[in-house]
C-alpha cells in the first residue's frame, strides 16, 4: 500500500561518520564477545542464501494474475505461499478472517455542462504488456469504502484537497458547499481528500493523478517509461484510517467467527460523500471546462490548460454503487519456537494481496520475505536454533486498509502485548538507498545492521552509501548529522502499511524497511504494476531484493539471538528533545503569524493589496494562540535523559560479562514491555484506537507521521486546551517509559557486579 518515493528518503537509515570503526572490532550490541562471534557466523551463512533467480521466479508466479481480496488467485497465492513454507520445513498455517470488502457495481462520471463528456473509467491493455489484458479479472478503478451516491453539482478544483487548500479558496471567495470537488493525488493520503471536502460541505469527490506528480512531467510514460500514462488510475482505499484501520465492522476485535459486527449505517470510517478516482485523460476535459478565478500557482499541475478553480460552468454527474460483501482474507503464518526464551517473540510481516497484479506493491517485498523464510529453513537444517521465537506473517487484505494484519493483531492482542519484542515490516521494494522508519529505541540497532550489508551496485556498505547521499544531496541539517552524529535519525512511523496495529494499537516497537530512490513509480495501484513493468523499470536483476532479504533477515536473527534485547534509549531521548523543540517552535510561529495577520487586517493591508480584477478576501481575525505549559514535558525529558544514560552505561558493562539465564529473562522481559509504557488506554483525542503517545498517522495527513500527536495536532487544529492536556498525558507516558528503562538498568547493573 505504502508508496516509497525518493523524497521519502529524507528518513534514511542512520549511519556512522566516515571515520567509524569497523564493527568487527567490537562485540555486537546486546551480545557478549563470545556470542557475538557465533552470531556473526550464522548471519554470514544466512546472507549467502537469498538467490536472485528465486526472487524473480516467485515474483513472476505471484504477480501472474490479479490477486485482490476475494479473488481466486488471492487464495491460490496464499495456498502456494503456505506450500513453500512447509517445503522448507517450517510449521505454517493459514489463519482466515472475514472482512467487509466493497467492490463496485456501478460507476458513472459525466460532464453535463457546458458540454457533454463521459469518462472512460478504464485502463486499456498495452500490447507489449502481457498481463495488462486480464480485463475480466481486474478490479475496476474505484475507491474502496466510498459510500454509495448519485449526485450532480457544479465542479470546483481544490488542488490536493487539504485544509490549507480550502483556506486559499476562502481567500478567493470560493465555497464548495453543494459542489463536487476534483482534487489531485499527492501531498496526503487519498482518504483525507473526501474527508476534508465533506467537512466543507461538498457533495462528491473526484481524485485524479496529475502528470506533474507521477506522469510525463517526471519521466517518460508507460510503456516507453516508468510513469503513469494518460489512462492510468490509482485505485485505493478512502476509509477514514486515522480513526481506525482494519475491518470497519469490528473495530478493536478480530473479525473471526460469530463476532458482533457494526451495521453499515453505524460504521464511522466510511466516507461521508461518494468518491471516485480517475486518470488525467478523463480529468482533462473536466478541468478544461472550469472557469472562475485562475488557480493559485501552487494549485497548477502539468496538463496543457489554464487551471481555474470554478465553480462552474462545469457541472458533473457522479454515481457510484457497491457490493457490500464480507470476504475472506488469508494470513499465512509460521512459527520457529525459541530454544531459550520461547515467550519472547520476533514478528516479521509483508502482505501478499494487490489491487491488481501488484508486482511492485507488494510482491517485491513478499518475495524478499519468502527468501528469508527459505534461508531460515536452511539454517535450521544446519543446527541453528534461535533463542527467541520467530513468527513470519504473509498478510492478506492490506490494500483495502490493513485488514489481515489488523484483524490478526486485534485477535491475538493479549498474547502480542505480553510476548512481542519487535515487529519488522516491509511492503514494496525498489532500487537504490536503504530507508528505515520506526521506533527510535531501535535506531542504534538499525545502524548496526546497515553497516554489515553490502550495497549491490556500489559494493560498499548500505550505511556508507546512504550517508554519502546525505552528505552530497541532503538538506543542511542532514549533512550536519551525517558528519557529526554517531547515528543519523530514522524516520517516524505514521501509517500506510501493516506495522500500524503493532505500533499504534499495541505499543510494540516496530520498523518499516525498504530500498528505493533510483527508480520512479508511476504505476502505483494500476493494472500496469506488473512483472513486465518491474523487469523494465525497477530492480530487474533482483539484487536489491537480495539486499532486502539480507537486511531484514539479519535484523530477525540479531534480535532473536541477542543475549540482551538490542534496544538503546539514548537516540530515543535525543529524538524526543527534537520533537519537543519542534512543538515550541510551532506554537511560537503560529503566535507570530496570527499577530502579524491580525495587524495586517486592522491596517487594511489585504484590501489595499487585492487586485480589483481578481479580488481576494481578507482572512478572518483569530485569537492569538495562548502560551502552553511545557514544563511537564521538559521534566519527563530530563528523567528520560538520565535513564537512557544509565542504561547505556549498564549495557556497556554487560558486554564482557556472563549473566544467568534467569537474570537475562527478567531484564529482557522489562525491555520488551518498555514500549507499551508509551501508550495510553484511552488513546488519542477523537480516535481512541490509536494509543501511542509518541507516534501516530496525522488526522489530516493519513500516512504521514505526527510525533507527540496529541500535542502537535492540538496546536495545529487550534485546540489549545486540548494541547495543554495532551502535554501532561505525553509527559506521563515518557515518565513511565523512563521508569521502565531505569528498572531494566538497575537489574543489569546488579547482574554484572
ABEGO torsion letter per residue (X at the ends): XBBBBAAAAAABBBBBBAABBBAAABBBBGBBAAAAAAAAAAAAAAAAABBAAAAAAAAAAAAABBBBBGBAAAAAAAAAAAAAAAAAGBBBBBBBBBBBBBBBABBBBBBAOABBBBBAGBBBBBAABAAAABAAABBBBBBBGBBBBBBBBBBBBAEAGBAAAAAAAAAAGBBABGBBBBBBBEGBBAAAAAAAAAAAGBABBBBBBBAAAABAAABBBOAABABBBAABBBBEBABBAAABBEBAABBGBBBBEABBBBBAAABAABBABBBBBBBAAAAAAAAAABBEBBBBAAABBABBBBBBAOBOABBBBBBBBBBBBBBBBBBBBBBBBBAABAABBBBBBBBABBABAGAAOAAAAAAAAAAAAAAAAAAAAAGBBBABBBBBBBBBGAAAGGAAAAAAAAAAAAAAAAABABBBBBBBBBBEBBBBBEBAAAAAAAAAAAAABBBAAAGBBAAAAAAAAAAAABBAAAAAAAAABABBBBBBBBBGBAAAAAAAAAGBBBBBBBBEGABBBAABGBAABBAAAAAAABBAAGAAAAAAAAAAAAAAAAAAABABBBBBAAAAAAAAAAAAAAAAAAAAAAAAAAAAAAAAAAAGAAAAABBAABBBBBBBBBBBBBBBBAAAAAAAAAAAAAAAAAAAAAAAAAAABBBBAAAAAAAAAAAAAAAAAABBAAEBBGBAABABAABBBBAAAGABBBBGAAAAAAAAAGBAAAAAAAAAAAAAAAAAAAAAAAAAAAAAAAAAX
